[in-house]
Amino acid sequence: MKPIIKIRNHSYGQRQQMRFLENYITEKILPLQDTSFSSHKMCGIKGLGGIAISDINKICPLIHGGGQQDGLRGGTENFPAIKVWGEYLKEKIISYKEDQKKINILDSYCINAFKREFKNRVIFNSFLKGKRLPGIINLSIKGIPNNELIAFLSERKIFIGNSSVCNNIHFEESKVLHAMGFSGEKQKNILRISFDENNRIIDFDKLIKNIKLFEHNLKTDKSLKMDKSEDLNDVLPDCESYRKIALKYWFSQIGKNKDRK
Protein backbone atom coordinates (compact mmCIF):
# COMPACT_ATOMS: atom_id res chain seq x y z
CA MET A 1 0.00 0.00 0.00
CA LYS A 2 1.42 3.39 -1.02
CA PRO A 3 2.04 5.98 1.69
CA ILE A 4 -1.03 8.21 1.73
CA ILE A 5 1.02 11.32 0.94
CA LYS A 6 1.96 9.79 -2.45
CA ILE A 7 -1.66 9.08 -3.34
CA ARG A 8 -3.77 11.82 -4.86
CA ASN A 9 -5.99 12.99 -2.00
CA HIS A 10 -9.41 14.58 -2.17
CA SER A 11 -11.36 15.88 0.78
CA TYR A 12 -14.96 16.99 1.05
CA GLY A 13 -14.19 19.75 3.52
CA GLN A 14 -17.67 20.26 5.01
CA ARG A 15 -17.18 22.20 8.27
CA GLN A 16 -13.51 22.94 7.49
CA GLN A 17 -14.42 24.61 4.21
CA MET A 18 -13.98 28.19 5.41
CA ARG A 19 -10.53 27.43 6.81
CA PHE A 20 -9.46 25.84 3.52
CA LEU A 21 -10.76 28.82 1.56
CA GLU A 22 -9.06 31.31 3.86
CA ASN A 23 -5.68 29.58 3.41
CA TYR A 24 -6.16 29.22 -0.33
CA ILE A 25 -7.26 32.79 -1.01
CA THR A 26 -5.01 34.69 1.42
CA GLU A 27 -1.85 32.54 1.23
CA LYS A 28 -2.40 30.49 -1.94
CA ILE A 29 -1.94 27.35 0.15
CA LEU A 30 -4.16 24.35 -0.58
CA PRO A 31 -3.98 21.95 2.41
CA LEU A 32 -4.95 19.02 0.20
CA GLN A 33 -4.43 18.23 -3.46
CA ASP A 34 -8.13 18.58 -4.23
CA THR A 35 -10.82 20.02 -1.98
CA SER A 36 -14.51 20.31 -2.83
CA PHE A 37 -17.07 22.60 -1.22
CA SER A 38 -20.85 22.71 -0.97
CA SER A 39 -22.64 26.04 -0.81
CA HIS A 40 -25.44 24.74 1.42
CA LYS A 41 -22.86 23.71 4.04
CA MET A 42 -21.99 27.38 4.40
CA CYS A 43 -25.54 28.76 4.42
CA GLY A 44 -25.64 29.19 0.66
CA ILE A 45 -28.05 28.02 -2.01
CA LYS A 46 -28.51 24.29 -2.56
CA GLY A 47 -27.16 22.84 -5.79
CA LEU A 48 -24.06 25.03 -5.85
CA GLY A 49 -20.51 24.04 -5.03
CA GLY A 50 -16.89 24.36 -6.03
CA ILE A 51 -13.60 22.53 -6.13
CA ALA A 52 -10.05 23.75 -5.52
CA ILE A 53 -7.58 21.76 -7.61
CA SER A 54 -3.80 21.79 -7.11
CA ASP A 55 -3.05 20.64 -10.67
CA ILE A 56 -5.86 21.19 -13.17
CA ASN A 57 -4.01 19.19 -15.84
CA LYS A 58 -4.46 15.97 -13.86
CA ILE A 59 -8.25 16.17 -13.77
CA CYS A 60 -10.38 14.45 -16.41
CA PRO A 61 -13.54 16.42 -17.35
CA LEU A 62 -16.75 14.96 -15.94
CA ILE A 63 -18.79 16.29 -18.86
CA HIS A 64 -17.33 17.02 -22.31
CA GLY A 65 -18.60 19.88 -24.43
CA GLY A 66 -19.50 23.48 -23.79
CA GLY A 67 -16.09 24.45 -22.46
CA GLN A 68 -17.42 26.13 -19.33
CA GLN A 69 -15.32 26.19 -16.16
CA ASP A 70 -11.99 25.73 -17.95
CA GLY A 71 -13.38 22.77 -19.86
CA LEU A 72 -13.82 20.68 -16.71
CA ARG A 73 -17.59 20.76 -16.61
CA GLY A 74 -19.75 21.90 -19.49
CA GLY A 75 -23.23 23.25 -18.88
CA THR A 76 -25.14 26.40 -18.02
CA GLU A 77 -23.95 28.03 -14.82
CA ASN A 78 -26.23 29.46 -12.15
CA PHE A 79 -24.56 32.86 -12.21
CA PRO A 80 -26.86 34.69 -9.72
CA ALA A 81 -26.31 31.95 -7.12
CA ILE A 82 -22.55 31.94 -7.75
CA LYS A 83 -22.39 35.74 -7.43
CA VAL A 84 -24.32 35.79 -4.14
CA TRP A 85 -22.24 32.98 -2.66
CA GLY A 86 -19.00 34.62 -3.81
CA GLU A 87 -19.88 37.94 -2.15
CA TYR A 88 -20.94 36.10 1.00
CA LEU A 89 -17.61 34.22 1.13
CA LYS A 90 -15.61 37.43 0.75
CA GLU A 91 -17.26 38.78 3.89
CA LYS A 92 -17.01 35.50 5.82
CA ILE A 93 -13.31 35.04 5.09
CA ILE A 94 -12.66 38.45 6.68
CA SER A 95 -14.76 37.61 9.77
CA TYR A 96 -13.73 33.94 9.95
CA LYS A 97 -11.53 34.15 13.05
CA GLU A 98 -14.06 36.22 14.99
CA ASP A 99 -16.81 33.80 13.96
CA GLN A 100 -14.72 30.90 15.30
CA LYS A 101 -14.51 32.62 18.68
CA LYS A 102 -18.32 32.87 18.78
CA ILE A 103 -18.66 29.21 17.81
CA ASN A 104 -16.21 28.18 20.56
CA ILE A 105 -18.33 30.01 23.16
CA LEU A 106 -21.54 28.38 21.88
CA ASP A 107 -19.84 24.98 21.75
CA SER A 108 -18.78 25.16 25.40
CA TYR A 109 -22.21 26.41 26.46
CA CYS A 110 -23.98 23.57 24.64
CA ILE A 111 -21.77 20.87 26.19
CA ASN A 112 -22.09 22.28 29.71
CA ALA A 113 -25.86 22.78 29.36
CA PHE A 114 -26.41 19.13 28.41
CA LYS A 115 -24.15 17.99 31.26
CA ARG A 116 -26.08 20.17 33.69
CA GLU A 117 -29.58 19.14 32.56
CA PHE A 118 -29.09 15.43 31.87
CA LYS A 119 -26.26 14.58 34.32
CA ASN A 120 -24.86 11.08 33.80
CA ARG A 121 -27.57 10.21 31.24
CA VAL A 122 -25.79 12.13 28.50
CA ILE A 123 -22.90 10.45 26.68
CA PHE A 124 -20.71 12.51 24.35
CA ASN A 125 -19.66 10.44 21.37
CA SER A 126 -17.36 13.11 19.93
CA PHE A 127 -14.15 14.32 21.53
CA LEU A 128 -14.57 17.19 23.97
CA LYS A 129 -10.88 18.09 24.21
CA GLY A 130 -7.88 18.13 21.93
CA LYS A 131 -8.15 18.30 18.16
CA ARG A 132 -11.83 18.65 17.43
CA LEU A 133 -13.87 21.06 15.35
CA PRO A 134 -16.30 23.17 17.42
CA GLY A 135 -19.80 23.46 16.00
CA ILE A 136 -20.65 19.76 15.73
CA ILE A 137 -21.56 17.80 18.86
CA ASN A 138 -22.49 14.13 18.71
CA LEU A 139 -24.17 12.83 21.86
CA SER A 140 -26.63 10.27 23.21
CA ILE A 141 -29.24 10.67 25.93
CA LYS A 142 -30.26 7.42 27.59
CA GLY A 143 -33.93 6.61 27.17
CA ILE A 144 -34.61 9.12 24.38
CA PRO A 145 -35.16 7.63 20.88
CA ASN A 146 -33.60 9.92 18.30
CA ASN A 147 -35.98 9.48 15.35
CA GLU A 148 -39.08 10.28 17.40
CA LEU A 149 -37.32 13.22 19.06
CA ILE A 150 -36.18 14.65 15.71
CA ALA A 151 -39.72 14.48 14.33
CA PHE A 152 -40.97 16.20 17.51
CA LEU A 153 -38.37 18.97 17.23
CA SER A 154 -38.90 19.43 13.48
CA GLU A 155 -42.54 20.34 14.08
CA ARG A 156 -41.23 23.11 16.30
CA LYS A 157 -38.73 24.24 13.65
CA ILE A 158 -35.76 22.96 15.61
CA PHE A 159 -33.54 20.92 13.33
CA ILE A 160 -30.85 18.51 14.50
CA GLY A 161 -29.62 15.23 13.04
CA ASN A 162 -29.32 11.62 14.08
CA SER A 163 -26.46 9.18 13.62
CA SER A 164 -23.47 10.54 11.67
CA VAL A 165 -25.37 11.77 8.61
CA CYS A 166 -28.28 14.09 7.89
CA ASN A 167 -31.65 13.01 9.22
CA ASN A 168 -33.51 10.32 7.34
CA ILE A 169 -37.05 9.24 8.18
CA HIS A 170 -36.06 5.59 7.84
CA PHE A 171 -33.45 4.50 10.36
CA GLU A 172 -30.48 2.66 8.91
CA GLU A 173 -27.51 1.54 10.94
CA SER A 174 -24.39 3.59 10.23
CA LYS A 175 -21.42 1.43 9.28
CA VAL A 176 -19.05 4.15 10.48
CA LEU A 177 -20.60 4.26 13.95
CA HIS A 178 -20.79 0.47 14.05
CA ALA A 179 -17.03 0.32 13.40
CA MET A 180 -16.56 2.76 16.29
CA GLY A 181 -18.35 0.35 18.64
CA PHE A 182 -21.93 1.64 18.48
CA SER A 183 -24.41 -1.18 17.97
CA GLY A 184 -27.68 -0.65 16.11
CA GLU A 185 -29.49 -0.28 19.44
CA LYS A 186 -27.04 2.32 20.74
CA GLN A 187 -27.32 4.27 17.50
CA LYS A 188 -31.02 4.84 18.14
CA ASN A 189 -30.10 7.32 20.87
CA ILE A 190 -27.47 9.30 18.95
CA LEU A 191 -28.09 12.99 18.24
CA ARG A 192 -25.96 15.30 16.11
CA ILE A 193 -26.16 19.02 16.86
CA SER A 194 -24.62 21.41 14.33
CA PHE A 195 -24.46 25.19 14.67
CA ASP A 196 -22.50 28.25 13.62
CA GLU A 197 -21.92 31.87 14.60
CA ASN A 198 -25.49 32.80 13.64
CA ASN A 199 -26.91 30.78 16.52
CA ARG A 200 -27.47 32.15 20.02
CA ILE A 201 -27.33 30.80 23.54
CA ILE A 202 -31.12 31.02 23.75
CA ASP A 203 -31.28 28.49 20.89
CA PHE A 204 -29.64 25.83 23.05
CA ASP A 205 -31.94 26.66 25.94
CA LYS A 206 -34.92 26.16 23.61
CA LEU A 207 -33.47 22.89 22.32
CA ILE A 208 -33.01 21.43 25.81
CA LYS A 209 -36.41 22.71 26.95
CA ASN A 210 -38.09 20.89 24.05
CA ILE A 211 -36.09 17.70 24.59
CA LYS A 212 -37.33 17.64 28.20
CA LEU A 213 -40.88 18.34 27.00
CA PHE A 214 -40.58 15.41 24.57
CA GLU A 215 -39.35 13.15 27.37
CA HIS A 216 -42.21 14.24 29.64
CA ASN A 217 -44.80 13.55 26.92
CA LEU A 218 -43.17 10.19 26.24
CA LYS A 219 -43.37 9.15 29.89
CA THR A 220 -46.94 10.36 30.38
CA ASP A 221 -48.19 8.95 27.04
CA LYS A 222 -49.16 12.41 25.88
CA SER A 223 -49.37 13.16 22.17
CA LEU A 224 -46.06 14.07 20.57
CA LYS A 225 -47.88 16.21 18.03
CA MET A 226 -47.42 19.94 18.37
CA ASP A 227 -50.04 21.94 20.23
CA LYS A 228 -51.04 24.92 18.06
CA SER A 229 -50.87 27.16 21.12
CA GLU A 230 -47.15 26.47 21.60
CA ASP A 231 -44.85 29.45 21.28
CA LEU A 232 -42.49 29.03 18.33
CA ASN A 233 -40.59 32.28 18.79
CA ASP A 234 -36.80 32.20 19.07
CA VAL A 235 -36.41 28.73 17.62
CA LEU A 236 -33.16 27.64 16.01
CA PRO A 237 -32.64 29.47 12.72
CA ASP A 238 -32.30 27.33 9.61
CA CYS A 239 -30.37 28.02 6.44
CA GLU A 240 -33.54 29.09 4.62
CA SER A 241 -33.35 32.32 6.63
CA TYR A 242 -29.79 32.87 5.46
CA ARG A 243 -30.77 32.30 1.84
CA LYS A 244 -33.34 35.06 2.17
CA ILE A 245 -30.62 37.32 3.53
CA ALA A 246 -28.40 36.36 0.59
CA LEU A 247 -31.13 37.23 -1.91
CA LYS A 248 -31.75 40.54 -0.14
CA TYR A 249 -28.03 41.25 -0.42
CA TRP A 250 -28.09 40.35 -4.12
CA PHE A 251 -30.92 42.78 -4.87
CA SER A 252 -29.22 45.52 -2.84
CA GLN A 253 -26.09 45.10 -4.97
CA ILE A 254 -28.15 45.41 -8.15
CA GLY A 255 -29.54 48.69 -6.79
CA LYS A 256 -26.04 50.01 -6.05
CA ASN A 257 -24.83 49.15 -9.55
CA LYS A 258 -27.78 51.03 -11.08
CA ASP A 259 -26.98 54.09 -8.95
CA ARG A 260 -23.35 54.04 -10.13
CA LYS A 261 -24.47 54.06 -13.75
Steps between C-alpha positions, in 0.01 A plus 500: 500500500642839398562759771193723504705811421594347161138429411289774348278617786158659483305630795140611527577776747152551649549694826867574422409667172544858620845424640607341171370798304670749730838327455452464126390857432725690743816285481445295183546186709278200427518260799403207279552421134130535423231644725131529415244729661122511525321833516220370723758397762587867536145638502490543124259383233454127445635355177810719494855401582862532400829317490855622561747301291878503550575385144219555250685300233455178698121520509287328236184697406179354641296633208646573155373786288410860564841597633367668813710506817833454321361204309456291815123508510284614212152635561309815586619663820272643767667840494270683749555226760876499437516880532307505829708219648824664385412832666394316815833312513700821462335635814525172693870454427565841659290416809603133518720521810247707694225258397709210634521672838119525510466134403745397775288683760179337372670160487606518865157625606323216318721230655468641852123550465445135405726386785307718743150397387549129431783415745640150448229413244678692226789332318719706267605293202730767356821621660458787744869590524800504272473517123132535427296741292257711707150529358415130473409304813407133485332370815254244635239540772398175666133419458432751221445351150656729242262456205190580705676794666614643165146483362375672818760777472447546125136591560631777722750613235797372696722296272769259617623172354530139604786256454799636305310623194209732428163392633314231312146392584599135466761391752797316355797388703812705429797284405737772620345511847481121510876485435547744789321259735142629484252218449173553314319537833745760630472695176130557564592748773763698308438869429713731287480872575654739247516878534696806395558862598143593404358298788444637850514365852121522521484247214664234716270583789202450267645173371546354849160628614332318210700181554376494861145570380530207257623274780214609727241431228663164432480396865143621549375359166403846384479575129831591340318714246546873534238700686400798283517724806872431548730798468736458205690825546879492528539153355825391339552683171534286189693569183183607318519823701856555383402443138243776533772726636722404206227587250438831677872571472494410130217743425670774703813458287294531182361828636850632574621414150205688347580806713863495382388502138 
